[in-house]
Amino acid sequence: MRAECPECAAEITLPAGTLESEIIACPDCGAELEVVSLNPPTLALAPEVEEDWGE
């Protein structure tokens, strides 16, 4: 399966067994991407993990 990086438009080959919601890194720009759909293969920028200071 192939998908396009939403950050740099590079074509990314998704490994066999890739699941929805999985986080992968773009080999070209290094952006962290979330697999939002497998049919068709669609990637989105992964949400930033926010610090939890126990509040």
Buried (B, 14 or more C-beta within 10 A) or exposed (E): EEBBBBBEEEEBEBEEEBEEEBEBEBEEEEBBBBBBEBEEBBBEEBEEEEEEEEE
